[in-house]
């Protein structure tokens, strides 16, 4: 696979886990202002996940303001979950503004491959070279233009089945791709990293995956190496979810516990718990 130009690798750290720890420390030191153009269902949990981790959320959606906000924010999330014409126009104006400002944008291609308008729109905007693409296996396969088994936002494909499509996307766009599933995989086209943490309850609370897309944008703002940003995104969310599930057996209490654990997670917890390869 072709190697994407994703920034210098973190050669000063002894392991991928240490890269993740350093990424979290940088995020909390910088508190990146993260512009979330996201769907109506998930705005609350998205903002709260960013605040819990140590980033700063902003939901600026008017087309003119979204473009103007690129001079202020550190990174942009584009999430296609409840896409409409007004939001599409705002995204079309915001994305080039972030490119001109030299700031990263992240695509979360919700239900791409399963629905036509968003699939065509996603394939249009990836020409603007996102820093990172985060999606489930069916979304990544569908974004690549291949047949997938997705059903709306639900994946019918495994993350392992999407790795070849992820590699093709990195070659086309220069983006690092994070494929989420029972095991999460991040690739820049040359390197592949995996994180085997997480819990099934994470799929039973609306917006956890979409909030992870916002977390990816926050990490992209503070990590020169986009693969490091993707791996940190996977590990921080999955480890926090795993710990939260150990003390909250049902979706309502799990949502609260997840925010608590995202606030509490640190280098020591990551070193003890993260199953990264």
PABA-434609 format. One record per residue (C-alpha): y, x, z. Coordinates in steps of 0.25 Angstrom, whole numbers, padded with zeros to 4 digits, always signed. Each point is the difference from the previous one (the first is absolute). Layout:
N
YXZ
...
This chain:
277
+0000+0000+0000
+0014+0004-0003
+0008+0006+0012
+0012-0008+0004
+0013+0006+0004
+0001-0005+0014
+0006+0012+0007
-0005+0012+0007
-0012-0001+0009
+0000+0002+0015
-0006+0013+0000
+0005+0004+0014
-0009-0010+0007
-0014+0003+0003
-0006-0014-0003
+0004-0013-0007
+0000-0006+0014
+0011+0009+0004
+0008-0004-0013
-0001-0014+0005
+0005+0004+0014
+0012+0007-0006
+0003-0011-0009
+0001-0010+0012
+0008+0010+0008
+0010+0001-0012
+0001-0015-0002
+0003-0002+0015
+0010+0011-0001
+0007-0005-0012
-0002-0016+0002
+0001-0002-0016
+0008-0012-0004
-0011-0007-0008
+0005-0011-0010
-0011-0011-0002
+0000-0009-0012
-0012-0007+0005
-0006-0014+0000
+0004-0012+0008
-0013-0001+0008
+0001+0014+0006
+0014+0004+0003
-0001-0002+0015
-0012+0009+0002
+0005+0010-0010
+0013+0002+0008
-0007+0000+0013
-0011+0010-0005
+0011+0010-0004
+0008-0002+0013
-0013+0003+0008
-0003+0013-0007
+0014+0005+0000
+0006-0003-0013
+0012-0010-0003
-0002-0012-0009
+0010-0007-0009
-0003-0012-0009
+0011+0000-0010
-0003-0009-0012
+0012-0004-0008
+0000+0007-0013
+0013+0007+0001
-0002+0004+0015
-0014+0005-0003
+0006+0009-0010
+0011+0004+0009
-0009+0002+0012
-0007+0012-0007
+0012+0009+0004
-0003-0003+0015
-0015-0002+0002
-0010+0011+0000
-0011-0007-0008
-0004-0013-0007
-0012-0009+0001
-0003-0009-0012
-0010-0011+0004
-0004-0010-0010
-0006-0011+0010
+0009-0012-0003
+0006+0005-0013
+0011-0009-0007
+0010+0002-0011
+0011+0003+0010
-0008+0010+0008
-0004+0007-0013
+0014+0002-0005
+0004+0006+0013
-0012+0009+0000
+0004+0004-0015
+0014+0004+0005
-0005+0007+0013
-0011+0009-0005
+0009+0008-0010
+0011+0001+0011
-0010+0007+0009
-0005+0009-0011
+0015+0004-0003
+0002+0003+0015
-0013+0009+0000
-0007-0009+0011
-0014-0005-0001
-0005-0014-0003
-0014-0006+0003
-0007-0011-0007
-0009-0010+0007
-0006-0007-0012
-0005-0013+0007
-0010-0008-0008
+0003+0008-0012
-0012-0001-0010
-0002-0014+0005
+0013-0007-0005
+0007+0002-0013
+0015+0001+0003
-0001+0010+0012
-0010+0008-0008
+0009+0002-0012
+0012+0002+0009
-0007+0011+0008
-0004+0007-0012
+0014+0000-0005
+0006+0006+0013
-0010+0011+0002
+0007+0006-0012
+0011+0004+0010
-0010+0009+0007
-0003-0005+0014
-0002+0011+0011
-0012-0008+0005
-0008-0012-0004
-0008-0007+0012
-0010-0011-0003
-0014-0005+0002
-0010+0004-0010
+0001-0012-0009
+0015+0001-0001
-0001+0015-0004
-0011-0003-0010
+0008-0011-0006
+0013+0008+0000
-0007+0010-0008
-0004-0010-0010
-0014-0002+0003
-0008-0012+0003
-0001-0002+0015
-0006-0010+0010
+0012-0004+0008
+0003-0014+0004
+0015-0001+0003
+0003+0011+0010
-0015+0001+0004
-0008+0012-0005
-0013-0002-0006
-0002+0014-0003
-0003+0012+0009
+0010+0011+0002
-0010+0010-0005
-0001-0008-0013
+0015+0001-0002
+0001+0016+0001
-0001+0002-0015
+0011-0010-0003
+0009+0006+0011
-0002+0014-0006
+0004-0006-0014
+0013-0006+0007
+0004+0013+0006
-0001+0006-0014
+0008-0011-0006
+0011-0001+0010
+0001+0012+0009
-0003-0009+0012
-0009+0003+0011
-0009-0012+0002
-0005-0005+0013
-0013-0010-0002
-0002-0008+0012
-0014-0005+0005
-0011+0002+0010
+0003+0015-0003
+0014+0003-0005
+0002+0010-0011
+0013+0008-0004
+0000+0008-0012
+0011+0008-0008
-0010+0002-0012
-0005+0014+0005
-0002-0003+0015
-0007-0011+0006
+0001-0003+0015
-0007-0012+0008
+0002-0007+0013
-0012-0007+0006
+0007-0007+0011
+0004-0015+0002
-0005-0013+0004
-0004-0014-0007
+0011-0007+0008
+0010+0007-0008
-0003-0009-0012
+0001-0012+0009
+0015+0001+0003
+0010-0003-0011
+0008+0011-0005
-0007+0012+0006
-0003+0006-0013
+0014-0003-0006
+0006+0006+0013
-0008+0013-0003
+0007+0000-0014
+0013+0001+0008
-0005+0011+0009
-0004+0008-0013
+0015-0001-0004
+0004+0005+0013
-0010+0012+0000
+0004+0003-0015
+0015+0001+0005
-0004+0012+0010
-0012+0007-0007
+0002+0009-0012
-0015-0001-0003
-0002-0014-0004
-0015+0001+0003
+0003+0004+0014
+0009-0013+0000
-0012-0009-0005
-0010+0006+0010
+0010-0001+0012
+0002-0015-0005
-0015-0002+0000
-0003+0007+0013
+0011-0005+0009
-0002-0015-0004
-0015+0001+0001
-0001+0007+0013
+0010-0009+0006
-0008-0012-0005
-0013+0006+0005
+0005+0002+0014
+0007-0014+0000
-0013-0007-0003
-0007+0006+0012
+0009-0008+0009
+0004-0012-0008
-0012-0008-0006
+0007-0011-0008
+0011+0001-0010
+0012-0005+0008
-0002+0010+0011
-0003+0010-0010
+0013-0001-0007
+0007+0003+0013
-0009+0011+0004
+0001+0007-0014
+0015+0001+0002
-0002+0006+0014
-0009+0010-0005
+0009+0004-0012
+0010+0002+0011
-0009+0009+0008
-0007+0008-0010
+0002+0015+0000
-0005+0013-0004
-0010+0000+0012
-0006-0013-0004
-0001+0003-0015
-0007+0013+0003
-0010-0007+0009
-0002-0012-0009
+0003+0002-0014
-0012+0002-0010
+0006+0007-0011
-0007+0008-0011
